[in-house]
């Protein structure tokens, strides 16, 4: 099922000084009156639901793009595995959902320039952290390792945690966290933002990234015009400091230096 979240138009109602488009040149390149954004809001703090509304890094960036283009932003919620097929069917214009740029995905979509660097991180019960304190220990573990299905975390675990007793797939982060806390798995590996969000006194992340990956936005393979528009919007929010402010708002200070892309 699809869920639609229409965010208020960017115009006189919210921005009294923006009746004329923020960037006329870019507006001329984008013929639509709204930017439809595909999301799977289960990736705090990148994209998630807060009191029934989309929130997080991707939401804040999408809204900035709406201001620049002078258009309404509409968020379309979709299960992760349906994001790319739904993009191809033109259910929305762009995927902004913490999607890692991979060679396999480029067979189906066109990616913008990356806006953030992340990697796979591991997290363990605080009482057991010494067993997984280095990348070498993680790769050599004989314990039970969890990951999210159909993610780059799954690829990493299956290809690198060869000696793990069990490799356990999960449909969502909540189930993985519950399994980790209840000792059904001993280690959970996922994209860094997911690990930031679930860290607490009981669960401690191993701060050394296991991989280096880049996040970007996906458009249809033939939509080079929209890719160029989004890249120009990205350049604007980089140059004026807005991207830095958004990422600083959501990313824990401990991890900030590792995410920035010049």
N, C-alpha and C positions, 0 to 999 in steps of 0.2 A: 504494500500500500504506500502511496505517496502522501506526504504531508507538505503543505505549502505555507510558508511564512512570509507574508508581504511586509516588508519594512517600509515605513513611511517615506513618501516621496521626498527627495532632497530638493527643497525649493523654499518658497516664502514661509511655509509653516514652521520649518525647523531652522532655516538659515536666511534671515531677512535680507542679508546682503548678497544672496546668491540667485536672485531672479535671473540674471544673466549667467551663462555657463561659466564655471570656474576656469575652464580651459577650452576656448572656442575652437582651436585647431584640432584638438582631440575629439571634441564633440562632433565635428564635421566628419570624422572618420568612423564614428559609431552611429549608425542610422537608427538604432532601436530606442524606444522610450524607457526601457527597463533592462537591467542586467540580471539575468536569471542564473543563480549560483547553485550548483549541486553540492550537497553536503551529506556526510554521515556523522552526526554529532555525538560521537562516542570516543573522543580523543582529547580530553582535557589536558592542557589549557589551549590546545590548538583550535579545536572546534567541539563545542558541547552545548547542552541545553541548560539554561539557568532560568528557573521559574517560568518554564514554557517557551522561552525565546532562545534563539541561537546566540552564543557568546564565544569569546575567545579571540585568539590572534587572527584567524581567517575572517571572522565576522568584522572585526575592527578594520582590517585592510579592505574588505569588500565595501564597507561603508565609506571609507576614504575614496575609493575608486568611484563610487556613486556621486560623491561631491565633485570630484574632478570632472566627471563626464556630464554631470547635471541630469542624472537619471535615477529612477527608483531601483532599489536593489530587492530582489525577491529570492528567498532561500527555498530550495526544494530538497526536502529530506528523502534519502534513498538508502537502502541497505548497501554496504560497501561493495559487495560483489556485483551490484547492478549499476554502479555509478558510471563506468565506462560504456556499457551497452546503452544506458539511458542518454548519455551524452551523444552517442552516435545517432540515436533516434531523435535528437534535437528537443528533448524534454527540458533542457536548460542550455545555457551558453558555455559555461565553464565549470570545471570541478575545482573547488577551493576547499580541500578537506584533508590537508596534511599529507598529500600524496607524494611519495618518494619518486624521483625521476629514475626510472630503470630502463634498460635496453629493451626488455620484453614489452613494457607498456608503450614505448615509442613506436611499436608496430601498429598500435591502434589509435593513439592520440598524438597531438602536437603539444609539446610543453613550452611554457614560457621560460624566461631566465629564472634561475632559482632565487629564492628570497631568504632562505634560511638553511643552515647546515645542521644536521642532526646525525645521530648514529644509533646503533643498537646499544642499549644499556642493560645490565643485569641487576636484579634486586633479590635480596634474600632476607630471611628472618634475622633480626639484629643479633640474636643469640648465636647464630651460625655464621656470621659474616666472615670470620677468619678462614673458613673453608673456601671462600670464593674471593679473596682479597686481591687477586691479580687476574689478568686475562688468561695467563697460562693455567692457573688453577681452574678457571671456568671451562676452558676447552678440554681439560683432562678429567673433569668431574665424572664420577660414576653414580651420581645421584639423579633424581628425577627433575627434568627440566621442562618448564611450560612455555608456551608461545601462543600467539593469536593466529588463527587460521587465515590463509591467503594474504599474508603480510611478508615484508622483508625479514621480519623476525623468524618466521617459519623457515624461510630459506636458510638463514644463518644457522639455526639450530640443527636442521637436518644435514647440512653440509659440514658443520664444524664440531658439534658435540657428539662425536662418534662413539665415545665410551659411556655415554649417559645410560643409566639403567632403563629409564623410560623417557620418551619424548612425547609430551602431552599437549594436544591441541585444545584451544579454548575458543568459544564463539565471541566472548566479550571479556573486558578487563575485570569486571566485578567478579565473574566466576573464577578467574585466575587468582585474584587477590584472596578470595575465600579459600581456595585450594592451598595457597601458600601459607596462609595463617593457620590453617587446620592440618598442616604437615602432609597433605596429599601430594604436593610437589615440594622441592627444596630450593628451586631457583626459577625465576621468571625472567625471560628476555623479551624486550619489546623496544619500540621506538623511544628515544629519550624523553619526549614530552609525556608519554604515558607513565614512565617511571617517575618523573618529577612529581606527577599528580598523586601518585599512590604512596609516596614516601611518608613515613611517620615514625613514631618511636618504636613500633614493632617491626617495621620493614625498613631496611637500610640499603640504598643503592650503592653499587660499586661505580665510582665516578669515572673510571677509565672507559671511554667509548670502545666498543668492540668493532665498530665499523665507522666509516665516514660516508654519509649520504646527504643528498640535497633535496629540498622540497621545492616544488614549483606548482603551477596551475596548468590544468590540461584543457585544451580546446579540441574541436574536431580537426582531423588530419588536414582538411582543405581550408581551414579558417585561419590563414596566415594574417589576414587583416586584424582579427581580434587579438591574435597573439601579439602583434606589433603594438596595438593600442594598450594592452595590459602591460607590456614591457615599458612603454613610455610612462604609464601611470606609476609603475614600480620605480622608475628613475626619479620621478617627481617626489615620491614620499621618502625615497632614500636621501635625496639632495636637501629636502627641507627638514629632515630629522624626524619625521613622523613615524617611519618604520622603526627607528631606534626606540622611540618612546613606546610604541605598541609592544615590541618584543621585551623591553625592560619592564613593562607593566605585568606581563604574564610569565616570564621566564625567571626561575629562581636565580639569585645573584651568583650562586656557586657555579652555574653552568653557562652564564651569559657569554663569556669570552669565546666559547667553543662554537657558538651558533652563527656569528656574524659573517656575512659574505661581502667583500668590498665591491 
